[in-house]
Amino acid sequence: VTPITEVLHDQLLELIAAAPHLHVLSRPSINLSEFRYFLSKEDTSWAQTIGTSPAEDVIEIAGRICYMSFGKSQSNKSNSEYISHLIAEEHESVLEHASWTFLLTGVSRAFSHQLVRHRVGFSFSQLSQQYHDEHKARFVIPEEIKSDENAKKHWLDLMNRIRREYEAISRDLNSEEINGYAAPRELRRSIRTAARSVLPNATETKIVFSANARALRHFLKIRGSVIGDIEMRRVCTLLYQSLYREAPSVVADFQTMMQEDGYPIVVQKKQKADKIVS
Ligand SMILES: Cc1cc2nc3c(=O)[nH]c(=O)nc-3n(C[C@H](O)[C@H](O)[C@H](O)COP(=O)(O)OP(=O)(O)OC[C@H]3O[C@@H](n4cnc5c(N)ncnc54)[C@H](O)[C@@H]3O)c2cc1C
């Protein structure tokens, strides 16, 4: 017969959020016929590299417009060589013309707080704990706790209790005599605002963010190799892999490197080992 504590433990596992997932909601597109019309008016032409993505084309075109390096003035650099050159020359404002919108799930509020610190070239829309009832919230378990049975038990017990107390506080406050809110919406908001004060950093959130290629590169550069931050490393790896599929030239100077703890870091190829934040 399975001991009762193990049964309870199995039930508590449903408190754990699924792994982080990064959905690409929108990506750059390009109106090539309009651009070819512009080129014909200028009596010039563009030798387009075969197999590039719209994001890579937009970046190359924006760069070439700066010098009108079309027709006879176009060098024989491929699109990826051209973008690498822009990056090497730190002419990175050109990268701002390509942006994506992502939906990120399975991350903690602790993680999202770090994400929203990125002010330049990012936009955010995050699940509200004031409008959304969180009594069924799931929690993101840190990898360190997941792999330690004792710590995991303490953690699950606490998350379970927090969920129950959140519900209890919401019930306690849901009495019209003790609050004078006329609008039910504001009453609900006030109850959730008060109740959410017990939710931990580990509470799962969902966040949509849009960012341009320059801002995303900066994010990967400073966040991708912080050894002691596995959740951040996991998201950076997803982001890098996504960008690698979307526009490989934009992240050609980055790579992932597996670490001893079983999780990769994202690092710039030229970034020396001693620059990795440990
Ligand atoms: C390892 C690590 C540890 C951290 N620890 C802490 C911590 O303990 N406490 C804490 O509060 N934060 C901490 N942070 C967050 C960090 O300070 C930044 O707020 C966050 O990483 C956003 O980076 P950013 O400002 O470069 O990005 P963005 O806000 O996207 O800015 C991008 C770039 O634009 C320029 N820029 C933006 N705003 C200005 C401005 N006002 N003036 C001049 N230039 C500007 C800068 O060049 C900046 O790098 C940490 C970050 C890392 C990576």
The ligand as an ORCA input file, in Angstrom:
! r2SCAN-3c Opt
* xyz 0 1
  C      24.148     39.673    -13.574
  C      23.149     40.774    -13.312
  C      22.895     41.180    -12.031
  C      21.974     42.194    -11.767
  N      21.741     42.568    -10.491
  C      20.867     43.573    -10.219
  C      20.613     44.008     -8.895
  O      21.153     43.479     -7.946
  N      19.729     45.021     -8.713
  C      19.097     45.654     -9.740
  O      18.340     46.601     -9.522
  N      19.304     45.249    -11.014
  C      20.168     44.229    -11.286
  N      20.366     43.828    -12.572
  C      19.594     44.471    -13.645
  C      20.463     45.466    -14.430
  O      20.969     46.486    -13.605
  C      19.635     46.111    -15.561
  O      18.584     46.871    -14.990
  C      19.005     45.106    -16.486
  O      19.889     44.061    -16.766
  C      18.617     45.804    -17.780
  O      19.803     46.040    -18.496
  P      20.022     47.371    -19.329
  O      19.790     48.582    -18.499
  O      21.349     47.219    -20.004
  O      18.885     47.184    -20.440
  P      17.945     48.283    -21.080
  O      17.137     48.952    -20.064
  O      17.192     47.573    -22.169
  O      18.945     49.324    -21.692
  C      19.748     48.984    -22.820
  C      20.942     49.896    -22.878
  O      20.488     51.224    -23.156
  C      21.291     52.140    -22.439
  N      20.449     52.863    -21.474
  C      19.198     52.527    -21.068
  N      18.718     53.427    -20.219
  C      19.681     54.336    -20.042
  C      19.781     55.506    -19.260
  N      18.790     55.905    -18.467
  N      20.906     56.220    -19.320
  C      21.934     55.834    -20.096
  N      21.916     54.715    -20.887
  C      20.799     54.000    -20.852
  C      22.387     51.338    -21.739
  O      23.495     51.257    -22.603
  C      21.750     49.981    -21.603
  O      22.694     48.928    -21.476
  C      21.286     42.809    -12.848
  C      21.529     42.379    -14.157
  C      22.439     41.369    -14.399
  C      22.676     40.915    -15.828
*
